[in-house]
Amino acid sequence: MDVPGIRVGHAQRIGDGWLTGTTCVLAPDEGAVAGVDVRGGGPGTRETDLLDPRNLVERIHAVVLTGGSAYGLSAATGVMEALGRNGIGLTMGEEGEVVPLVPAAVIFDLKRGGDFTKRPDAAMGEAAYDAAVAHVVGEPVREGNVGAGTGAKAGGLKGGVGSASAVLPDGTTVAALVVANPIGSCVDLQTGELYAARFGLPGELDHLRRPRADQVATAVRLAEERARDTGLRYGMATTIGVIATDATLTKSQCQKVAAIGHDGMARAIRPVHTMFDGDTLFTLATGERDAPDPLAFHALLEAAGDCVTRAIGHAVLAAETVEAAGIRWRSYRDAFPSAFA
């Protein structure tokens, strides 16, 4: 939300077999230049070919991040229909004849609430869109167990939604919103420290401490026991997100920003980009500021990678313990209380 014109809305359902949700990242009404980079071996996506720099369309109107695996891609239809009713999209003819362009990516969270059939649909996508439209400027993005992060897990702990931003010396803003749901761990299993904590801005994550050894040992043991008892050591996962900036960028530059964002993901998750993850990052450029020169673009890339790393850290820190379908996913805060000063 620190990038002017970008709005975020969440919708989710919890209980009665549900533990999933959808997040809508809205561009300004005129759209935003966009790019994407898909690195995981098991992606679930929609309209990513549209963002290839070789292809025609320059701007998109929203990005949907959602649970539900491939089923959840239908949430993007709800966002598309809502945009179309409001006359927002690629003009195709007479007034009101528009085609909204809404790429999407999914995480795997099927049956985490207990019922395999309870997953996001077009109605949930529209609810996330409505929440984005209603988001009050100046209010922070909700993090943790919301939207697409509702049913997320991060290795052996609860995952969720996280966000981070930075302002460059020239005034350019870069921000990232990430749904952390990796097979890999966001925590150093030897020390219990968040990998992302090493990359915070001054004062941002300085309150974190190395947790006690007994809490680390307990966390590792519980994760191993759950994997053995449930067979969940492996299974589909995925971390997805959106990087946004107010700079003027080309589609090719947006694609490069998304690619560098994956470097930030790799600093916060180990292992990352596995065959069980569909790791995908989008980039949106609103064009409110001038195009950067090569050195300024380099600084933007560096900030984008760092924002992704920090956003994953915030996702894990904001997540709350959840018990569903007979499984208790502990939050980082509950697993490592000694990590907090």
C-alpha positions in Angstrom: 0.0 0.0 0.0 3.0 2.3 0.1 3.0 2.5 -3.7 0.3 5.0 -4.6 -2.6 3.5 -6.7 -2.0 0.0 -5.5 -4.8 -1.5 -3.4 -5.0 -4.9 -1.6 -8.0 -6.8 -0.4 -8.4 -10.2 1.3 -11.3 -12.7 1.6 -11.1 -15.9 3.5 -13.2 -18.6 5.2 -12.3 -20.6 8.3 -14.1 -23.4 10.0 -16.6 -26.1 8.9 -13.9 -27.6 6.7 -12.6 -24.3 5.4 -9.1 -22.9 5.8 -8.3 -20.9 2.7 -8.7 -17.5 1.0 -7.9 -15.1 -1.8 -6.0 -11.9 -2.0 -6.6 -9.3 -4.8 -3.9 -6.8 -5.7 -5.6 -4.0 -7.7 -3.7 -1.8 -10.1 -4.9 1.8 -10.8 -7.9 1.8 -13.1 -5.7 2.5 -16.2 -3.7 -0.6 -15.3 0.0 -1.1 -14.6 2.8 -2.4 -16.7 3.6 -5.9 -15.5 6.0 -8.9 -15.6 6.2 -12.3 -14.0 8.8 -15.0 -13.2 7.9 -18.6 -12.4 10.6 -20.7 -10.8 8.9 -23.6 -8.9 8.4 -27.0 -10.5 4.7 -27.2 -9.8 3.1 -23.9 -10.7 -0.6 -23.1 -10.9 -1.0 -19.8 -12.9 -3.3 -17.9 -15.2 -2.5 -15.3 -17.9 1.3 -15.5 -17.3 2.0 -15.8 -21.1 0.3 -12.4 -21.5 3.2 -10.9 -19.6 5.9 -12.1 -21.9 7.7 -9.0 -23.2 7.3 -10.3 -26.7 3.5 -10.2 -26.5 1.2 -7.3 -27.2 -0.6 -6.1 -24.1 1.4 -3.8 -21.8 -0.9 -3.3 -18.8 -2.9 -5.4 -16.5 -5.6 -4.5 -14.0 -5.2 -6.8 -11.1 -3.3 -9.8 -9.8 -5.0 -12.6 -7.8 -3.1 -14.6 -5.3 -5.2 -17.5 -4.0 -5.4 -20.8 -2.2 -7.2 -23.8 -3.7 -4.5 -25.1 -6.0 -5.6 -25.1 -9.6 -9.2 -25.0 -8.5 -8.5 -21.6 -6.9 -7.8 -20.0 -10.3 -11.5 -19.5 -10.6 -11.2 -16.7 -8.0 -9.6 -14.6 -10.8 -12.9 -14.9 -12.8 -14.7 -13.1 -9.9 -12.2 -10.3 -10.0 -12.4 -10.1 -13.8 -16.2 -9.9 -13.8 -16.3 -7.2 -11.1 -13.7 -5.1 -13.0 -15.8 -5.5 -16.2 -19.0 -4.4 -14.5 -17.1 -1.3 -13.5 -15.9 -0.6 -17.0 -12.3 -1.3 -16.2 -10.2 -3.3 -18.7 -8.8 -3.3 -22.2 -11.2 -1.4 -24.4 -12.5 -3.7 -27.2 -15.3 -1.7 -28.9 -18.1 0.5 -27.7 -18.3 2.0 -24.2 -18.4 -0.7 -21.5 -17.0 -3.3 -23.8 -13.8 -4.1 -22.0 -11.7 -7.2 -21.1 -10.0 -6.9 -17.7 -6.6 -8.6 -17.6 -6.1 -10.5 -14.4 -3.1 -12.8 -14.0 -3.2 -15.2 -11.0 -1.2 -17.7 -9.1 -2.1 -20.3 -6.5 -0.8 -22.0 -3.5 -1.6 -25.6 -2.5 -3.7 -25.6 0.7 -6.3 -28.2 -0.2 -7.9 -30.0 2.7 -6.0 -28.1 5.3 -9.4 -27.1 6.8 -10.5 -30.7 6.6 -12.7 -30.7 3.4 -11.0 -31.1 0.0 -14.0 -29.4 -1.7 -13.8 -26.2 0.3 -11.7 -23.9 -1.9 -11.8 -20.4 -3.3 -14.2 -19.7 -6.2 -15.3 -16.7 -8.2 -17.5 -15.4 -5.4 -14.5 -15.3 -3.0 -12.5 -13.5 -5.7 -15.2 -10.9 -6.0 -15.2 -10.5 -2.2 -11.4 -9.9 -2.3 -11.9 -7.4 -5.0 -14.6 -5.6 -3.0 -12.2 -5.5 0.0 -9.5 -4.0 -2.2 -11.8 -1.3 -3.5 -12.8 -0.5 0.1 -9.3 -0.4 1.4 -8.7 3.0 3.1 -5.6 4.8 1.8 -3.1 5.0 4.6 -4.2 1.8 6.4 -1.6 -1.0 6.4 -2.0 -4.3 4.6 -3.4 -7.0 6.8 -0.8 -9.7 7.3 -0.7 -13.3 8.7 -3.7 -15.6 8.5 -5.7 -13.6 5.9 -6.5 -13.9 2.2 -4.4 -16.4 0.3 -2.3 -16.9 3.5 -5.2 -18.3 5.5 -4.3 -21.9 5.0 -0.6 -21.4 4.3 2.2 -23.3 6.1 5.9 -22.5 6.1 7.8 -25.7 6.4 6.8 -27.1 9.8 5.2 -23.8 11.0 2.2 -21.7 10.1 2.7 -19.5 7.1 0.7 -16.5 5.9 0.8 -13.1 4.1 3.5 -10.6 4.7 4.5 -7.2 3.2 7.5 -4.9 3.2 8.5 -1.7 1.4 11.5 0.6 0.9 12.0 4.2 -0.5 15.1 4.7 -2.6 17.3 7.8 -2.3 15.7 9.2 -5.5 12.2 8.9 -3.9 11.1 5.7 -5.8 9.0 3.3 -3.7 9.3 -0.4 -4.0 7.1 -2.9 -2.1 6.3 -6.6 -1.9 3.4 -8.7 -0.7 4.1 -12.4 -0.4 2.1 -15.5 0.5 4.6 -17.7 2.3 3.6 -21.4 1.9 6.9 -23.2 1.1 7.9 -26.8 1.4 11.2 -25.5 2.7 11.8 -23.8 6.1 11.9 -20.1 6.8 13.8 -20.9 9.9 17.4 -22.1 10.4 16.9 -25.5 11.9 20.2 -25.3 13.7 19.5 -22.1 15.6 15.7 -21.3 15.3 16.5 -17.9 13.7 14.4 -16.6 10.8 16.6 -16.4 7.7 14.9 -13.1 6.8 15.9 -11.5 10.1 19.4 -11.0 8.7 18.1 -8.6 6.0 15.8 -6.2 7.9 16.1 -2.5 7.8 17.7 -0.8 10.8 15.3 -1.3 13.7 12.9 -3.5 11.7 13.8 -6.9 13.1 16.4 -6.0 15.7 14.1 -7.2 18.5 14.5 -10.8 17.5 16.9 -13.0 19.4 18.3 -16.5 18.9 15.7 -18.8 20.6 16.6 -21.2 23.3 18.1 -24.5 22.2 15.4 -26.6 23.9 12.6 -24.7 21.9 14.5 -25.4 18.7 14.8 -29.1 19.5 11.1 -29.3 20.4 10.1 -27.6 17.2 12.2 -29.9 15.0 10.9 -33.0 16.9 7.2 -32.0 16.6 7.6 -31.3 12.8 9.3 -34.6 12.3 6.6 -36.4 14.3 3.8 -34.7 12.3 5.5 -35.6 9.0 5.8 -39.2 10.1 2.2 -39.5 11.4 0.5 -37.7 8.5 2.7 -38.3 5.6 3.0 -34.6 5.1 6.8 -34.3 4.8 6.3 -33.7 1.1 3.2 -32.4 -0.7 2.5 -29.5 -2.9 3.2 -26.1 -1.4 4.3 -22.8 -3.2 5.2 -19.2 -2.3 3.7 -16.5 -4.5 3.7 -12.7 -4.4 3.6 -9.3 -6.1 6.3 -6.6 -6.2 5.1 -3.1 -6.9 6.8 0.2 -7.7 5.8 3.7 -8.7 8.7 3.9 -11.3 8.1 3.8 -15.0 9.3 0.4 -16.3 9.0 -1.6 -19.4 7.6 -5.2 -19.5 11.1 -6.5 -19.8 12.2 -4.5 -16.8 9.2 -5.7 -14.8 10.2 -9.3 -15.7 13.7 -8.6 -14.4 12.4 -7.2 -11.1 10.3 -10.3 -10.6 13.4 -12.5 -11.3 15.5 -10.6 -8.8 12.6 -11.0 -6.4 13.2 -14.7 -6.5 16.8 -14.1 -5.2 15.1 -12.5 -2.2 12.9 -15.5 -1.8 15.9 -17.7 -1.8 17.4 -15.8 1.1 14.3 -16.4 3.2 13.5 -20.0 2.4 15.6 -23.2 2.3 15.2 -25.2 0.1 13.3 -23.0 -2.5 12.0 -23.5 -6.0 11.6 -27.2 -5.5 9.6 -29.6 -7.7 6.9 -29.5 -5.0 6.6 -25.6 -5.1 5.1 -23.4 -7.8 7.0 -20.3 -6.7 5.8 -17.3 -8.8 6.4 -13.5 -8.5 4.6 -10.7 -10.4 5.8 -7.1 -10.7 3.6 -4.1 -11.2 4.9 -0.7 -12.3 2.4 2.2 -12.0 4.6 4.7 -13.9 3.9 7.6 -11.5 7.7 8.5 -11.5 10.2 8.8 -14.3 12.0 5.8 -15.8 15.2 5.0 -13.9 18.6 5.2 -15.5 20.8 2.0 -15.3 22.2 2.8 -11.9 18.8 3.7 -10.5 17.3 0.5 -12.0 20.1 -1.5 -10.3 19.1 0.1 -6.9 15.5 -0.7 -7.6 16.3 -4.4 -8.3 18.3 -4.6 -5.1 15.5 -3.1 -3.1 13.0 -5.5 -4.7 14.9 -8.6 -3.7 15.3 -7.3 -0.1 11.6 -6.4 0.1 10.6 -10.0 -0.8 13.0 -11.4 1.8 11.6 -9.0 4.5 8.0 -9.7 3.4 8.5 -13.4 4.0 9.9 -12.7 7.4 6.8 -10.6 8.3 4.5 -13.3 7.0 6.0 -15.8 9.4 6.0 -13.4 12.3 2.4 -12.3 11.7 1.1 -15.9 11.3 -1.0 -17.3 14.2 -1.3 -20.8 15.4 -4.1 -22.8 13.8 -5.6 -26.2 14.5 -7.6 -27.8 11.8 -8.3 -31.3 10.5 -6.6 -32.7 13.5 -3.3 -30.9 12.8 -1.9 -28.1 14.8 0.3 -25.6 12.8 2.2 -23.6 15.4 3.2 -20.1 14.7 6.8 -18.9 15.0 5.8 -16.8 18.0 4.4 -19.8 19.8 7.2 -22.2 18.8 10.0 -19.8 19.8 8.8 -17.4 22.4 12.3 -16.8 23.6 13.1 -15.2 20.2 11.3 -12.1 21.2 13.1 -9.5 23.4 
